[in-house]
């Protein structure tokens, strides 16, 4: 999934021909808080009094703001040039950066791929200074699928090395990744967070699979709250909708799903008792308010501390305005946990 960011501007013309839209789930879900940016699959961290947003595109762009509502400041690019990973598409414009901080070092996991292809790689770049004009060191490929070093090792023989996110569990780190094909996977990382401990035996586990021909799940993210590990992901069609909002026959539109486990390695089960490896993962957020919130997904969670609540952030379309990929808006909501399950909360007036 490609991350794109633009500032929201007034006066966007309305789209024609949006009658007969796919029915939203009425007003079952609250409206989002507006981050006042356009971004498809936003990635956000908080550090040094700022929210930092990283996006796919030329050499990976970085933006920051004091508030999730903006105003967002362009901080430049992470990489000085093209990715050093050879023989993969989009080396100039890496996809889906996902950034974490461990100790005094920032790690950016990014994707090289082509749409609908499994010929992909997840690379990693690092820096100790999150400063304008300081380029990150590109360490090259962490994992590759279909072609490249290590791609002959299972599960890289069946999975798709895109949509990376890294979860730190005390003293262990896990790379979660995957889109379509054989689903969402997890592999432990070495202590340097830039390699696998044993590349020939990656100790991989499958986190989620829809068990249908169209395995349209992707974009995993993991969080922890109240003794539970939560696996979040998007399911359905993210974009390229028809003018009347209907997806291609037999396909559902994006929604945000979740399941939980007592272990970061799973198994993960939804509130209905269904394992994510058997198509489980119940809806947490979906289209609502007459499709002014349409096809939400591409999510992340900012985990709260002390009395600060967790925040679910995501992209969505306002189908009354535009369905163009670059017009995906960023929204966010706080989370309340009811019997151990996250529930999206309405914004406070």
C-alpha positions as CSV (number, residue, x, y, z in Angstrom):
1,X,0.0,0.0,0.0
2,X,1.4,3.4,-1.0
3,X,1.4,6.2,1.5
4,X,0.5,9.6,0.1
5,X,0.2,12.9,2.0
6,X,-1.2,16.3,1.0
7,X,-2.6,19.2,3.0
8,X,-6.3,19.5,3.1
9,X,-7.5,22.5,1.1
10,X,-10.8,24.2,0.9
11,X,-13.0,24.3,-2.2
12,X,-12.6,20.7,-3.4
13,X,-15.3,20.1,-6.1
14,X,-17.9,17.5,-5.5
15,X,-17.8,14.3,-7.4
16,X,-20.6,13.6,-9.8
17,X,-22.4,10.3,-10.1
18,X,-22.2,9.1,-6.5
19,X,-25.8,8.0,-6.2
20,X,-26.5,4.4,-5.5
21,X,-23.6,4.2,-3.1
22,X,-22.7,1.1,-1.2
23,X,-24.7,1.4,2.0
24,X,-22.7,2.4,5.1
25,X,-23.4,0.8,8.4
26,X,-25.7,3.7,9.2
27,X,-24.3,5.7,12.1
28,X,-23.0,2.7,14.1
29,X,-19.6,4.3,14.4
30,X,-18.7,7.9,15.5
31,X,-17.2,10.4,13.2
32,X,-13.4,10.8,13.1
33,X,-11.5,13.6,14.6
34,X,-9.9,15.4,11.6
35,X,-6.1,15.4,11.4
36,X,-6.4,17.9,8.5
37,X,-4.1,16.1,6.2
38,X,-4.5,13.8,3.2
39,X,-2.7,10.5,3.6
40,X,-3.2,7.0,2.4
41,X,-2.0,4.5,5.1
42,X,-0.7,7.1,7.5
43,X,2.2,6.2,9.9
44,X,2.5,8.4,13.0
45,X,4.8,8.4,16.0
46,X,5.2,10.9,18.8
47,X,8.6,12.1,19.9
48,X,10.1,15.3,21.2
49,X,6.8,17.1,21.6
50,X,5.8,16.5,18.0
51,X,3.7,14.0,16.1
52,X,5.7,12.8,13.2
53,X,4.1,11.5,10.0
54,X,6.0,9.5,7.4
55,X,4.8,8.8,3.9
56,X,5.7,6.9,0.8
57,X,7.0,8.7,-2.2
58,X,10.3,10.1,-3.4
59,X,13.0,9.0,-0.9
60,X,10.3,8.8,1.9
61,X,8.9,12.1,3.2
62,X,8.5,13.2,6.7
63,X,6.1,15.8,8.2
64,X,5.5,16.9,11.8
65,X,3.0,18.8,13.9
66,X,2.5,19.8,17.5
67,X,-1.0,18.4,17.4
68,X,-2.7,15.5,15.6
69,X,-5.0,18.2,14.1
70,X,-2.0,19.9,12.5
71,X,-0.6,22.3,11.2
72,X,1.8,19.9,9.4
73,X,5.3,21.0,8.5
74,X,7.3,19.5,5.7
75,X,10.6,18.2,7.2
76,X,12.1,16.8,4.0
77,X,13.1,13.3,3.1
78,X,14.6,10.3,5.0
79,X,16.8,8.9,2.2
80,X,19.5,10.8,0.4
81,X,18.8,8.8,-2.8
82,X,17.1,5.7,-4.1
83,X,16.9,2.6,-2.0
84,X,20.0,0.4,-2.3
85,X,17.9,-2.8,-2.6
86,X,18.5,-4.1,-6.2
87,X,16.1,-5.4,-8.8
88,X,12.9,-4.3,-7.1
89,X,10.3,-1.7,-8.4
90,X,9.9,1.7,-6.8
91,X,13.4,2.2,-5.5
92,X,12.9,5.9,-6.0
93,X,9.5,6.0,-4.3
94,X,9.4,3.4,-1.5
95,X,6.0,2.5,-0.1
96,X,4.5,2.3,3.4
97,X,7.2,3.5,5.7
98,X,6.7,2.4,9.3
99,X,8.9,4.0,12.0
100,X,9.8,3.0,15.6
101,X,12.2,4.3,18.2
102,X,14.3,1.9,20.2
103,X,16.8,3.4,22.7
104,X,18.4,6.4,20.9
105,X,17.8,5.1,17.4
106,X,14.9,5.5,14.9
107,X,14.2,2.6,12.5
108,X,12.2,3.0,9.3
109,X,10.9,-0.1,7.6
110,X,9.8,0.5,4.0
111,X,8.5,-1.4,1.0
112,X,9.7,-1.9,-2.6
113,X,7.1,-3.6,-4.8
114,X,4.7,-3.2,-7.7
115,X,0.9,-3.2,-7.5
116,X,-0.6,-6.7,-7.2
117,X,2.9,-8.3,-7.3
118,X,4.7,-10.5,-4.8
119,X,8.1,-9.5,-6.1
120,X,8.7,-7.3,-3.0
121,X,11.2,-6.4,-0.3
122,X,11.1,-4.7,3.1
123,X,14.1,-2.5,3.7
124,X,15.3,-0.7,6.8
125,X,17.0,2.6,7.4
126,X,18.2,4.2,10.7
127,X,19.1,7.5,12.3
128,X,20.0,8.8,15.7
129,X,18.9,12.3,14.9
130,X,15.4,13.1,13.8
131,X,16.4,16.4,12.4
132,X,15.7,18.3,9.1
133,X,18.5,17.7,6.6
134,X,19.9,14.6,8.4
135,X,19.6,11.6,6.0
136,X,19.0,8.1,7.3
137,X,21.4,5.2,6.7
138,X,19.9,2.7,4.3
139,X,20.8,-0.8,5.3
140,X,19.0,-2.5,2.4
141,X,16.7,-5.5,2.4
142,X,15.5,-7.1,5.6
143,X,13.3,-9.7,3.9
144,X,12.4,-10.4,0.2
145,X,9.7,-12.4,-1.5
146,X,9.6,-14.1,-5.0
147,X,13.1,-12.9,-5.9
148,X,16.3,-11.9,-4.0
149,X,18.3,-13.3,-1.2
150,X,16.3,-15.4,1.2
151,X,13.2,-15.5,-1.0
152,X,13.6,-19.3,-1.3
153,X,12.9,-19.7,2.4
154,X,9.3,-20.3,3.7
155,X,7.2,-18.3,4.3
156,X,8.9,-15.9,1.9
157,X,8.1,-18.4,-0.9
158,X,4.3,-17.7,-0.5
159,X,3.9,-14.3,1.3
160,X,4.3,-10.7,0.1
161,X,7.0,-8.6,1.8
162,X,5.0,-5.3,2.1
163,X,3.2,-3.4,4.8
164,X,5.8,-3.8,7.6
165,X,5.3,-2.9,11.2
166,X,7.5,-3.8,14.1
167,X,6.3,-4.6,17.6
168,X,8.6,-4.5,20.6
169,X,7.6,-6.9,23.4
170,X,9.8,-6.1,26.4
171,X,13.2,-7.4,25.1
172,X,12.0,-9.1,21.9
173,X,11.1,-7.5,18.5
174,X,8.8,-8.9,15.8
175,X,8.3,-7.9,12.2
176,X,4.7,-8.2,11.2
177,X,4.0,-7.9,7.5
178,X,1.8,-9.1,4.6
179,X,-0.9,-8.4,2.1
180,X,-3.2,-10.8,0.2
181,X,-1.4,-14.0,-1.1
182,X,-0.8,-16.2,2.0
183,X,-1.8,-13.5,4.5
184,X,-0.2,-11.8,7.4
185,X,3.0,-13.2,8.9
186,X,5.4,-12.5,11.8
187,X,9.1,-13.2,12.1
188,X,11.4,-12.4,15.1
189,X,14.1,-9.8,14.5
190,X,17.7,-9.9,15.7
191,X,18.7,-7.5,18.5
192,X,20.0,-5.0,15.9
193,X,16.4,-4.8,14.5
194,X,18.0,-4.8,11.0
195,X,18.2,-8.6,10.4
196,X,16.8,-12.0,11.2
197,X,18.5,-14.1,13.9
198,X,18.6,-17.1,11.5
199,X,17.6,-16.2,7.9
200,X,17.4,-19.9,6.8
201,X,15.1,-20.7,9.7
202,X,13.1,-17.6,10.4
203,X,10.7,-19.1,13.0
204,X,7.7,-17.5,11.3
205,X,4.1,-17.7,12.4
206,X,1.1,-17.0,10.3
207,X,-1.0,-14.3,12.1
208,X,-4.0,-14.0,9.8
209,X,-5.5,-15.6,6.7
210,X,-9.0,-15.2,5.3
211,X,-9.2,-18.8,4.0
212,X,-10.9,-17.6,0.8
213,X,-9.7,-17.3,-2.7
214,X,-9.5,-13.5,-2.3
215,X,-7.4,-13.1,0.8
216,X,-7.9,-9.4,1.0
217,X,-6.3,-8.7,4.4
218,X,-3.2,-6.4,4.8
219,X,-1.5,-3.7,6.8
220,X,-1.0,-5.5,10.2
221,X,-0.3,-3.4,13.3
222,X,0.1,-4.7,16.9
223,X,-0.6,-3.0,20.2
224,X,-0.7,-4.0,23.9
225,X,-3.3,-3.0,26.5
226,X,-4.3,-4.5,29.9
227,X,-2.5,-7.8,29.5
228,X,-3.7,-8.4,25.9
229,X,-1.9,-8.2,22.6
230,X,-4.1,-6.8,19.8
231,X,-3.6,-7.6,16.2
232,X,-5.2,-4.9,13.9
233,X,-5.5,-5.1,10.2
234,X,-7.5,-3.8,7.2
235,X,-9.8,-6.1,5.2
236,X,-11.5,-5.5,1.9
237,X,-10.9,-3.2,-1.1
238,X,-8.9,-0.1,-0.2
239,X,-9.3,2.0,-3.3
240,X,-10.0,2.2,-7.1
241,X,-13.8,2.2,-6.5
242,X,-16.4,2.7,-9.2
243,X,-18.1,6.1,-9.3
244,X,-21.2,4.8,-7.6
245,X,-18.9,3.5,-4.7
246,X,-19.6,-0.2,-5.5
247,X,-16.5,-2.4,-5.5
248,X,-16.0,-5.1,-8.1
249,X,-18.7,-7.8,-7.7
250,X,-17.9,-10.1,-4.7
251,X,-15.5,-7.7,-3.0
252,X,-16.0,-5.8,0.2
253,X,-14.6,-2.3,1.0
254,X,-12.0,-1.6,3.6
255,X,-12.9,-1.9,7.3
256,X,-10.7,-2.0,10.4
257,X,-10.5,-5.4,12.1
258,X,-9.1,-6.6,15.4
259,X,-8.4,-9.7,17.5
260,X,-6.5,-10.4,20.6
261,X,-4.1,-12.9,22.3
262,X,-2.2,-13.4,25.5
263,X,1.0,-13.8,23.4
264,X,2.5,-11.6,20.7
265,X,2.9,-14.7,18.7
266,X,-0.8,-15.6,18.8
267,X,-3.1,-17.3,18.2
268,X,-5.3,-14.3,17.8
269,X,-9.1,-14.6,18.3
270,X,-11.9,-12.1,17.8
271,X,-14.8,-11.4,20.1
272,X,-16.8,-14.1,18.4
273,X,-14.2,-16.7,19.2
274,X,-12.9,-17.0,15.6
275,X,-9.2,-17.3,14.9
276,X,-7.6,-14.8,12.5
277,X,-6.0,-17.7,10.8
278,X,-9.5,-18.9,10.0
279,X,-10.9,-15.7,8.7
280,X,-11.5,-14.0,12.1
281,X,-11.1,-10.4,13.1
282,X,-14.3,-8.5,13.9
283,X,-15.0,-4.9,12.8
284,X,-13.9,-2.0,14.9
285,X,-14.6,0.7,12.4
286,X,-16.3,0.8,9.0
287,X,-18.1,3.1,6.6
288,X,-20.6,5.4,8.3
289,X,-22.6,8.6,8.2
290,X,-23.9,8.2,4.6
291,X,-20.4,7.4,3.3
292,X,-18.9,10.7,4.3
293,X,-16.7,8.3,6.1
294,X,-16.0,5.6,3.5
295,X,-13.6,2.6,3.5
296,X,-11.5,3.4,6.6
297,X,-8.3,1.4,6.9
298,X,-4.5,1.7,6.8
299,X,-4.4,2.1,10.5
300,X,-2.1,2.5,13.4
301,X,-2.4,2.8,17.2
302,X,-0.7,5.4,19.4
303,X,-0.5,3.6,22.7
304,X,-1.4,5.8,25.7
305,X,0.4,6.1,29.0
306,X,-1.0,6.4,32.5
307,X,-4.4,8.1,32.1
308,X,-3.9,9.0,28.4
309,X,-6.1,6.8,26.1
310,X,-4.9,4.8,23.2
311,X,-5.6,6.5,19.8
312,X,-6.6,4.7,16.7
313,X,-5.7,6.6,13.5
314,X,-6.5,5.6,10.0
315,X,-7.4,6.9,6.5
316,X,-10.8,7.2,5.0
317,X,-12.6,8.8,2.0
318,X,-15.4,11.3,2.0
319,X,-17.4,9.8,-0.8
320,X,-19.4,13.0,-1.2
321,X,-16.2,14.8,-2.2
322,X,-13.7,12.5,-3.8
323,X,-12.6,8.8,-4.2
324,X,-9.2,9.7,-5.6
325,X,-6.3,7.8,-3.9
326,X,-4.6,11.1,-3.0
327,X,-7.7,12.4,-1.4
328,X,-7.8,9.9,1.5
329,X,-8.1,11.8,4.7
330,X,-6.6,11.0,8.1
331,X,-8.9,10.6,11.0
332,X,-8.5,9.4,14.6
333,X,-10.5,8.4,17.6
334,X,-9.6,7.5,21.2
335,X,-10.3,3.9,22.3
336,X,-12.2,2.6,25.3
337,X,-11.8,-1.0,26.3
338,X,-15.0,-2.8,27.2
339,X,-14.5,-6.3,28.6
340,X,-11.0,-6.2,27.1
341,X,-12.2,-5.2,23.6
342,X,-11.3,-1.8,22.0
343,X,-14.3,0.4,21.1
344,X,-13.9,3.6,19.0
345,X,-15.1,6.6,20.9
346,X,-16.8,9.8,19.7
347,X,-14.9,13.0,19.8
348,X,-15.5,15.3,22.8
349,X,-17.3,18.5,21.9
